[in-house]
Amino acid sequence: SATAEVSEALSDGRMDVQVYALGNLDVRVEIQFMPDTDAGAAAGMRPDVNFAMVDMHMDGVAPPLQLVEAGVWRADVKLPMAGRWVVSVGFGEEFAEVEFDAR
């Protein structure tokens, strides 16, 4: 089951994000975007994904996304250190954020 998850209503649809902390600093994020029926263009857009440590001022980690199927992406990442992390997923100024512990 997911370590952390969030569902966020964006202007063009809903973004669901599940984070799986797999141990040994390995993390998988699964993203589903359900566009509104009139949001056509947003359905084909690839979301931006960024991992950052909470309360740390350092560059984030932006893993490559795999397209699983239309509107569904997955990313696997090995984080550089254990601690409290936040992943941001979205399009432009609109995004969903969820915090989790990486060990």
N, C-alpha and C positions, 0 to 999 in steps of 0.2 A: 504494500500500500504506500501511498505517497507520504513523504516526510512533511511536505507543506504544499498548500495549493491555494489558488485565488481565482475568482471569476470576476471580471471587470467589464462593465458596460462602456463601450466606446461609442463615438458618434456614428460609426458605420457598422456596428455589430457588437458581438460579445467575444471576449478573449478569456479562455480558460487555460491556466498554467498549472502543471503539476511538477513538483521537484522531488527527485528521489536521491537521497544521500546514500550512496552504495557502500560507504566505508573506504578507507585508504585514500581519502580526499577525492574519490571519484564521484561525480554527480551527473545525473541525467535529468534533462528538462524536456517535458512533453507539452506542446502548445497546440491548442485548437482555436481557430478563429471562425466564428459563425457570422457571416455578413448579413446585414439586414437585406431584405428582398430587393430594395432599390439601391443597394450600395455597390453594384456590379464591379467597378474598378478595384475596390479594396480587396475583393476575393482573391485576386492574383498577386497581391503584394506580399513580399517577404518581410516578416517583422524583424526589428532590431532586438538583439538579446545582449545584455551586459550583466556580468557578475561583478559585484564590488563588496569589499569588506565593510561592515557596518562601523561607522565612526573612524574609518581610516582614510587618509587622503593619499590615495595611490591610484594609478591607472587601473581600470577594470579589466576583466577578462571577457573577450567577445568570441565565443566559440562558433565554429561553422555550423550552419543548420543543414539538416537533411530533410528534404521534402518527402514525407511518408505517403501522403495523398493530398488531394486538393484541400487546402485550409488546415493541414496537419503537418507539424514539423517536430523534429527531435534533435537534440544536441547532447553530446557527451563531452564532458570536460573534466580535467584533473586540476583541481585548485592548488595554488602554491602553498597554502598554509591552512591549518585548522582554525576554526573560530566561527563567529556569527557573520553570515553573508546575506546579501540581498540580491535577488535577480530581478531585473527590469526587462519587460517584454512589451513591445508596442510599435506603433507607427508614428513617427514625428514627435509631436508634443503629447500624444495620448499613449499611456502605457499602464500596465498592471505591474505591481511590485509585490514580492513575497520574500519574507526573511526565513532563514533556516540555519541550522548548525551543521557545519562540515567537520568531520572527524577523520 
